[in-house]
Amino acid sequence: MKFLIDEDISPTCARYLCQELLIDAIAVRDRGLLGVEDRRILEYAFNEDRILITANIRDFKLFANAVEVHAGIVFIQEGDLLRHEQIEIIEKAVKNIQVEISEGRDMINRVLYISIDGTKRFENLPLI
């Protein structure tokens, strides 16, 4: 399980996943992808087999519907979270994804909508 942290999320979240949870995570900012078209970010995540974590639901939902396959996306429903809140919600997302994987459900063409209040839902995208 690998992650790509979009530019609207603090790159500190990638470092936290790596250092504290021992999960392979990189930030868009650390890969020289700041300002790159969102469609290319989704493609980069797929090529690297990384689940994208973003708060940019509107754009990435459109792009996920337009591609045949993607590696998975975590949609953080609040875009104005403080860094520690971003870490908290991402940690919850990782735990939820780990449960899904342990039950035989990967994230290919799936998205996780998750909120700071703990609500979550998995969805197929693009719709099958």
Secondary structure, DSSP 8 states (H G I E B T S, - for coil): -EEEE-TTS-THHHHHHHHHS--EEEEGGGGT-TT--HHHHHHHHHHTT-EEEES-HHHHHHHHHHSS--S-EEEES-SS--HHHHHHHHHHHHHHHHHHHHTT---TTEEEEE-TTS-EEEEESS--
